[in-house]
Amino acid sequence: MKREVLTVEEALQRGQALPWAWVRSLSSVSLGLRPAEINTDALLEARFFGPETEIRLFRSGGALRAAALTPEAGDKTIQRRFDIENPIFGASITVRYTLEADEDGQMNRTVACLIGWEG
């Protein structure tokens, strides 16, 4: 999994090119089609995503930080589709897990990226 550190401005700009978002702020949570604007003052976490990329914004040490996650050739992955029980958040979400072997050769999930959403 390729991990790229971004500025908040870069993350917001690149996130606008992706179709879906999960946004958690002090007063609300949303999941679905990407909103046109994000209020970063109250933002706790945001994940913009599409089939190949996830852009994450998150709070660390009180500051807003950002990163992009994209698969690389040779990554071992599995995908799971999860039904969403609360219809306000849609019908399902799909997650890609990146797998890596530990020192005993057993596979472990190391990264989880959102890659799909159905309303």
N, CA and C atoms as an extended XYZ file, in Angstrom:
357
Properties=species:S:1:pos:R:3:atomname:S:1:resname:S:1:resid:I:1 pbc="F F F"
N         0.851       -1.173        0.000 N   MET     1
C         0.000        0.000        0.000 CA  MET     1
C         0.892        1.229        0.000 C   MET     1
N         0.663        2.089       -0.943 N   LYS     2
C         1.422        3.338       -1.006 CA  LYS     2
C         0.745        4.353       -0.100 C   LYS     2
N         1.525        4.935        0.805 N   ARG     3
C         1.042        5.965        1.726 CA  ARG     3
C         1.752        7.268        1.390 C   ARG     3
N         0.965        8.301        1.142 N   GLU     4
C         1.518        9.599        0.753 CA  GLU     4
C         0.998       10.662        1.724 C   GLU     4
N         1.896       11.394        2.355 N   VAL     5
C         1.509       12.486        3.243 CA  VAL     5
C         1.100       13.684        2.398 C   VAL     5
N        -0.030       14.279        2.739 N   LEU     6
C        -0.560       15.435        2.005 CA  LEU     6
C        -0.770       16.597        2.958 C   LEU     6
N        -0.835       17.792        2.391 N   THR     7
C        -1.315       18.928        3.172 CA  THR     7
C        -2.843       18.822        3.225 C   THR     7
N        -3.459       19.509        4.159 N   VAL     8
C        -4.913       19.498        4.256 CA  VAL     8
C        -5.531       20.040        2.973 C   VAL     8
N        -4.941       21.092        2.425 N   GLU     9
C        -5.461       21.684        1.194 CA  GLU     9
C        -5.377       20.691        0.035 C   GLU     9
N        -4.248       19.988       -0.093 N   GLU    10
C        -4.113       18.968       -1.145 CA  GLU    10
C        -5.151       17.863       -0.970 C   GLU    10
N        -5.348       17.433        0.267 N   ALA    11
C        -6.306       16.366        0.535 CA  ALA    11
C        -7.723       16.783        0.162 C   ALA    11
N        -8.105       17.993        0.533 N   LEU    12
C        -9.442       18.469        0.188 CA  LEU    12
C        -9.611       18.588       -1.320 C   LEU    12
N        -8.589       19.066       -2.011 N   GLN    13
C        -8.652       19.195       -3.462 CA  GLN    13
C        -8.738       17.817       -4.128 C   GLN    13
N        -7.877       16.900       -3.739 N   ARG    14
C        -7.887       15.559       -4.328 CA  ARG    14
C        -9.142       14.780       -3.934 C   ARG    14
N        -9.654       15.041       -2.747 N   GLY    15
C       -10.887       14.390       -2.309 CA  GLY    15
C       -12.082       14.763       -3.157 C   GLY    15
N       -12.066       15.968       -3.734 N   GLN    16
C       -13.174       16.402       -4.591 CA  GLN    16
C       -13.274       15.587       -5.885 C   GLN    16
N       -12.213       14.874       -6.250 N   ALA    17
C       -12.229       14.039       -7.451 CA  ALA    17
C       -12.787       12.642       -7.178 C   ALA    17
N       -13.038       12.314       -5.913 N   LEU    18
C       -13.528       10.982       -5.552 CA  LEU    18
C       -15.031       11.032       -5.301 C   LEU    18
N       -15.743        9.941       -5.581 N   PRO    19
C       -17.214       10.001       -5.544 CA  PRO    19
C       -17.859        9.970       -4.160 C   PRO    19
N       -17.219        9.336       -3.164 N   TRP    20
C       -17.878        9.115       -1.878 CA  TRP    20
C       -17.052        9.662       -0.719 C   TRP    20
N       -17.730        9.853        0.412 N   ALA    21
C       -17.028       10.340        1.603 CA  ALA    21
C       -17.732        9.866        2.866 C   ALA    21
N       -16.932        9.617        3.883 N   TRP    22
C       -17.393        9.402        5.243 CA  TRP    22
C       -16.804       10.557        6.034 C   TRP    22
N       -17.659       11.373        6.649 N   VAL    23
C       -17.220       12.587        7.332 CA  VAL    23
C       -17.768       12.574        8.753 C   VAL    23
N       -16.864       12.754        9.711 N   ARG    24
C       -17.248       12.790       11.126 CA  ARG    24
C       -16.770       14.118       11.703 C   ARG    24
N       -17.719       14.891       12.209 N   SER    25
C       -17.384       16.180       12.815 CA  SER    25
C       -17.913       16.188       14.245 C   SER    25
N       -17.733       17.302       14.938 N   LEU    26
C       -18.200       17.403       16.318 CA  LEU    26
C       -19.709       17.243       16.427 C   LEU    26
N       -20.446       17.618       15.388 N   SER    27
C       -21.904       17.613       15.489 CA  SER    27
C       -22.615       16.633       14.568 C   SER    27
N       -21.889       15.923       13.689 N   SER    28
C       -22.594       15.038       12.761 CA  SER    28
C       -21.675       13.963       12.173 C   SER    28
N       -22.315       12.976       11.569 N   VAL    29
C       -21.630       11.933       10.805 CA  VAL    29
C       -22.397       11.766        9.509 C   VAL    29
N       -21.668       11.676        8.391 N   SER    30
C       -22.330       11.424        7.113 CA  SER    30
C       -21.537       10.394        6.327 C   SER    30
N       -22.239        9.636        5.512 N   LEU    31
C       -21.642        8.639        4.639 CA  LEU    31
C       -22.443        8.624        3.362 C   LEU    31
N       -21.752        8.727        2.231 N   GLY    32
C       -22.450        8.691        0.959 CA  GLY    32
C       -21.718        9.490       -0.092 C   GLY    32
N       -22.492       10.123       -0.954 N   LEU    33
C       -21.892       10.950       -1.991 CA  LEU    33
C       -21.087       12.073       -1.355 C   LEU    33
N       -19.964       12.383       -1.957 N   ARG    34
C       -19.055       13.396       -1.425 CA  ARG    34
C       -19.757       14.749       -1.326 C   ARG    34
N       -19.671       15.407       -0.158 N   PRO    35
C       -20.265       16.736       -0.031 CA  PRO    35
C       -19.453       17.766       -0.821 C   PRO    35
N       -20.112       18.829       -1.215 N   ALA    36
C       -19.442       19.876       -1.997 CA  ALA    36
C       -18.400       20.607       -1.160 C   ALA    36
N       -18.677       20.785        0.144 N   GLU    37
C       -17.751       21.504        1.014 CA  GLU    37
C       -17.653       20.800        2.365 C   GLU    37
N       -16.500       20.984        3.014 N   ILE    38
C       -16.255       20.408        4.336 CA  ILE    38
C       -15.809       21.539        5.263 C   ILE    38
N       -16.438       21.638        6.429 N   ASN    39
C       -16.021       22.606        7.438 CA  ASN    39
C       -14.894       21.973        8.251 C   ASN    39
N       -13.674       22.384        8.026 N   THR    40
C       -12.531       21.765        8.702 CA  THR    40
C       -12.388       22.212       10.159 C   THR    40
N       -13.052       23.286       10.554 N   ASP    41
C       -12.954       23.744       11.945 CA  ASP    41
C       -13.507       22.705       12.920 C   ASP    41
N       -14.616       22.060       12.572 N   ALA    42
C       -15.261       21.080       13.449 CA  ALA    42
C       -14.951       19.640       13.038 C   ALA    42
N       -14.128       19.461       12.022 N   LEU    43
C       -13.857       18.126       11.483 CA  LEU    43
C       -13.004       17.291       12.430 C   LEU    43
N       -13.442       16.075       12.688 N   LEU    44
C       -12.653       15.116       13.444 CA  LEU    44
C       -11.924       14.164       12.502 C   LEU    44
N       -12.648       13.712       11.470 N   GLU    45
C       -12.079       12.755       10.522 CA  GLU    45
C       -12.904       12.762        9.246 C   GLU    45
N       -12.238       12.602        8.103 N   ALA    46
C       -12.927       12.454        6.825 CA  ALA    46
C       -12.170       11.446        5.978 C   ALA    46
N       -12.929       10.650        5.245 N   ARG    47
C       -12.341        9.674        4.335 CA  ARG    47
C       -13.055        9.819        3.003 C   ARG    47
N       -12.360       10.382        2.017 N   PHE    48
C       -12.870       10.478        0.655 CA  PHE    48
C       -12.398        9.218       -0.064 C   PHE    48
N       -13.269        8.582       -0.841 N   PHE    49
C       -12.839        7.327       -1.428 CA  PHE    49
C       -13.509        7.024       -2.758 C   PHE    49
N       -12.805        6.203       -3.519 N   GLY    50
C       -13.268        5.660       -4.781 CA  GLY    50
C       -12.700        4.259       -4.915 C   GLY    50
N       -12.864        3.623       -6.059 N   PRO    51
C       -12.417        2.237       -6.208 CA  PRO    51
C       -10.917        2.012       -6.017 C   PRO    51
N       -10.084        3.020       -6.228 N   GLU    52
C        -8.639        2.823       -6.155 CA  GLU    52
C        -7.919        3.651       -5.097 C   GLU    52
N        -8.537        4.709       -4.593 N   THR    53
C        -7.839        5.642       -3.713 CA  THR    53
C        -8.698        6.013       -2.521 C   THR    53
N        -8.038        6.209       -1.377 N   GLU    54
C        -8.701        6.806       -0.230 CA  GLU    54
C        -7.844        7.965        0.264 C   GLU    54
N        -8.483        9.112        0.466 N   ILE    55
C        -7.832       10.295        1.026 CA  ILE    55
C        -8.376       10.448        2.442 C   ILE    55
N        -7.467       10.507        3.420 N   ARG    56
C        -7.878       10.613        4.818 CA  ARG    56
C        -7.448       11.939        5.415 C   ARG    56
N        -8.350       12.552        6.136 N   LEU    57
C        -8.048       13.697        6.994 CA  LEU    57
C        -8.357       13.256        8.413 C   LEU    57
N        -7.485       13.602        9.357 N   PHE    58
C        -7.659       13.155       10.733 CA  PHE    58
C        -6.955       14.114       11.673 C   PHE    58
N        -7.404       14.114       12.911 N   ARG    59
C        -6.793       14.944       13.952 CA  ARG    59
C        -5.696       14.145       14.643 C   ARG    59
N        -4.549       14.784       14.820 N   SER    60
C        -3.436       14.186       15.547 CA  SER    60
C        -2.743       15.297       16.309 C   SER    60
N        -2.664       15.156       17.614 N   GLY    61
C        -2.055       16.192       18.432 CA  GLY    61
C        -2.762       17.522       18.309 C   GLY    61
N        -4.065       17.491       18.050 N   GLY    62
C        -4.853       18.705       17.928 CA  GLY    62
C        -4.832       19.336       16.543 C   GLY    62
N        -3.931       18.875       15.665 N   ALA    63
C        -3.827       19.436       14.320 CA  ALA    63
C        -4.466       18.499       13.296 C   ALA    63
N        -4.980       19.083       12.234 N   LEU    64
C        -5.549       18.309       11.142 CA  LEU    64
C        -4.419       17.863       10.220 C   LEU    64
N        -4.374       16.583        9.917 N   ARG    65
C        -3.351       15.996        9.047 CA  ARG    65
C        -4.043       15.245        7.924 C   ARG    65
N        -3.265       14.867        6.889 N   ALA    66
C        -3.878       14.200        5.737 CA  ALA    66
C        -2.919       13.217        5.090 C   ALA    66
N        -3.508       12.199        4.445 N   ALA    67
C        -2.728       11.191        3.744 CA  ALA    67
C        -3.566       10.593        2.628 C   ALA    67
N        -2.878       10.065        1.615 N   ALA    68
C        -3.519        9.338        0.519 CA  ALA    68
C        -3.035        7.901        0.552 C   ALA    68
N        -3.949        6.971        0.338 N   LEU    69
C        -3.629        5.551        0.309 CA  LEU    69
C        -4.048        4.978       -1.043 C   LEU    69
N        -3.111        4.352       -1.735 N   THR    70
C        -3.400        3.729       -3.026 CA  THR    70
C        -2.727        2.365       -3.084 C   THR    70
N        -3.359        1.401       -3.761 N   PRO    71
C        -2.744        0.078       -3.865 CA  PRO    71
C        -1.534        0.111       -4.791 C   PRO    71
N        -0.618       -0.815       -4.542 N   GLU    72
C         0.572       -0.962       -5.384 CA  GLU    72
C         0.572       -2.353       -5.998 C   GLU    72
N         1.259       -2.489       -7.118 N   ALA    73
C         1.392       -3.796       -7.755 CA  ALA    73
C         2.016       -4.761       -6.753 C   ALA    73
N         1.482       -5.945       -6.672 N   GLY    74
C         2.007       -6.947       -5.757 CA  GLY    74
C         1.355       -6.963       -4.397 C   GLY    74
N         0.527       -5.963       -4.077 N   ASP    75
C        -0.185       -5.982       -2.797 CA  ASP    75
C        -1.112       -7.194       -2.742 C   ASP    75
N        -1.153       -7.842       -1.615 N   LYS    76
C        -2.110       -8.912       -1.380 CA  LYS    76
C        -3.303       -8.279       -0.676 C   LYS    76
N        -4.490       -8.422       -1.266 N   THR    77
C        -5.670       -7.772       -0.707 CA  THR    77
C        -6.872       -8.712       -0.731 C   THR    77
N        -7.834       -8.392        0.096 N   ILE    78
C        -9.155       -9.003        0.035 CA  ILE    78
C       -10.170       -7.874        0.153 C   ILE    78
N       -11.356       -8.105       -0.387 N   GLN    79
C       -12.422       -7.112       -0.311 CA  GLN    79
C       -13.620       -7.727        0.382 C   GLN    79
N       -14.310       -6.903        1.184 N   ARG    80
C       -15.535       -7.340        1.850 CA  ARG    80
C       -16.585       -6.261        1.693 C   ARG    80
N       -17.785       -6.698        1.396 N   ARG    81
C       -18.936       -5.794        1.312 CA  ARG    81
C       -19.754       -5.987        2.580 C   ARG    81
N       -20.081       -4.878        3.239 N   PHE    82
C       -20.840       -4.926        4.482 CA  PHE    82
C       -22.179       -4.231        4.286 C   PHE    82
N       -23.252       -4.885        4.691 N   ASP    83
C       -24.563       -4.246        4.684 CA  ASP    83
C       -24.611       -3.241        5.829 C   ASP    83
N       -25.254       -2.115        5.571 N   ILE    84
C       -25.414       -1.065        6.583 CA  ILE    84
C       -26.822       -1.186        7.152 C   ILE    84
N       -26.924       -1.293        8.454 N   GLU    85
C       -28.231       -1.485        9.081 CA  GLU    85
C       -29.058       -0.209        9.161 C   GLU    85
N       -28.413        0.942        9.285 N   ASN    86
C       -29.135        2.208        9.376 CA  ASN    86
C       -29.271        2.795        7.970 C   ASN    86
N       -30.482        2.828        7.405 N   PRO    87
C       -30.649        3.277        6.015 CA  PRO    87
C       -30.269        4.728        5.763 C   PRO    87
N       -30.137        5.533        6.805 N   ILE    88
C       -29.724        6.919        6.607 CA  ILE    88
C       -28.307        6.989        6.028 C   ILE    88
N       -27.501        5.922        6.247 N   PHE    89
C       -26.128        5.890        5.763 CA  PHE    89
C       -25.970        5.081        4.474 C   PHE    89
N       -27.059        4.598        3.914 N   GLY    90
C       -26.994        3.840        2.664 CA  GLY    90
C       -27.259        2.366        2.884 C   GLY    90
N       -27.000        1.574        1.831 N   ALA    91
C       -27.293        0.140        1.861 CA  ALA    91
C       -26.068       -0.708        2.188 C   ALA    91
N       -24.891       -0.331        1.626 N   SER    92
C       -23.689       -1.137        1.874 CA  SER    92
C       -22.427       -0.317        1.661 C   SER    92
N       -21.343       -0.840        2.205 N   ILE    93
C       -20.029       -0.236        2.026 CA  ILE    93
C       -19.038       -1.362        1.742 C   ILE    93
N       -18.056       -1.089        0.884 N   THR    94
C       -17.051       -2.092        0.535 CA  THR    94
C       -15.693       -1.627        1.037 C   THR    94
N       -14.966       -2.565        1.651 N   VAL    95
C       -13.666       -2.288        2.258 CA  VAL    95
C       -12.626       -3.203        1.632 C   VAL    95
N       -11.470       -2.635        1.291 N   ARG    96
C       -10.324       -3.423        0.827 CA  ARG    96
C        -9.317       -3.505        1.958 C   ARG    96
N        -8.931       -4.725        2.318 N   TYR    97
C        -7.919       -4.957        3.342 CA  TYR    97
C        -6.618       -5.349        2.667 C   TYR    97
N        -5.529       -4.718        3.062 N   THR    98
C        -4.202       -5.109        2.602 CA  THR    98
C        -3.652       -6.117        3.606 C   THR    98
N        -3.077       -7.197        3.093 N   LEU    99
C        -2.572       -8.278        3.922 CA  LEU    99
C        -1.056       -8.325        3.860 C   LEU    99
N        -0.439       -8.606        5.003 N   GLU   100
C         1.014       -8.793        5.062 CA  GLU   100
C         1.301       -9.971        5.969 C   GLU   100
N         2.351      -10.702        5.636 N   ALA   101
C         2.736      -11.864        6.436 CA  ALA   101
C         3.563      -11.419        7.634 C   ALA   101
N         3.317      -12.067        8.792 N   ASP   102
C         4.144      -11.800        9.966 CA  ASP   102
C         5.371      -12.718        9.938 C   ASP   102
N         6.163      -12.691       11.012 N   GLU   103
C         7.409      -13.467       11.040 CA  GLU   103
C         7.167      -14.972       10.973 C   GLU   103
N         5.933      -15.417       11.277 N   ASP   104
C         5.595      -16.839       11.193 CA  ASP   104
C         4.936      -17.209        9.866 C   ASP   104
N         4.782      -16.221        8.987 N   GLY   105
C         4.162      -16.471        7.692 CA  GLY   105
C         2.649      -16.389        7.694 C   GLY   105
N         2.053      -15.998        8.812 N   GLN   106
C         0.610      -15.862        8.878 CA  GLN   106
C         0.206      -14.484        8.359 C   GLN   106
N        -0.874      -14.457        7.573 N   MET   107
C        -1.334      -13.205        6.977 CA  MET   107
C        -2.169      -12.407        7.978 C   MET   107
N        -1.908      -11.113        8.041 N   ASN   108
C        -2.631      -10.191        8.904 CA  ASN   108
C        -3.121       -9.010        8.087 C   ASN   108
N        -4.284       -8.494        8.469 N   ARG   109
C        -4.780       -7.270        7.840 CA  ARG   109
C        -3.993       -6.100        8.402 C   ARG   109
N        -3.410       -5.279        7.524 N   THR   110
C        -2.609       -4.156        7.999 CA  THR   110
C        -3.243       -2.802        7.701 C   THR   110
N        -3.994       -2.704        6.618 N   VAL   111
C        -4.627       -1.441        6.238 CA  VAL   111
C        -6.041       -1.754        5.734 C   VAL   111
N        -7.001       -0.935        6.133 N   ALA   112
C        -8.374       -1.048        5.642 CA  ALA   112
C        -8.729        0.245        4.927 C   ALA   112
N        -9.109        0.143        3.651 N   CYS   113
C        -9.500        1.313        2.860 CA  CYS   113
C       -10.922        1.157        2.377 C   CYS   113
N       -11.688        2.222        2.483 N   LEU   114
C       -13.027        2.236        1.908 CA  LEU   114
C       -12.901        2.353        0.403 C   LEU   114
N       -13.633        1.533       -0.356 N   ILE   115
C       -13.506        1.583       -1.822 CA  ILE   115
C       -14.858        1.615       -2.549 C   ILE   115
N       -15.968        1.475       -1.840 N   GLY   116
C       -17.262        1.488       -2.515 CA  GLY   116
C       -18.402        1.765       -1.557 C   GLY   116
N       -19.470        2.341       -2.093 N   TRP   117
C       -20.659        2.646       -1.304 CA  TRP   117
C       -21.883        2.523       -2.203 C   TRP   117
N       -22.955        1.974       -1.669 N   GLU   118
C       -24.237        1.908       -2.374 CA  GLU   118
C       -25.299        2.545       -1.511 C   GLU   118
N       -26.092        3.413       -2.132 N   GLY   119
C       -27.143        4.125       -1.408 CA  GLY   119
C       -28.349        3.356       -1.331 C   GLY   119
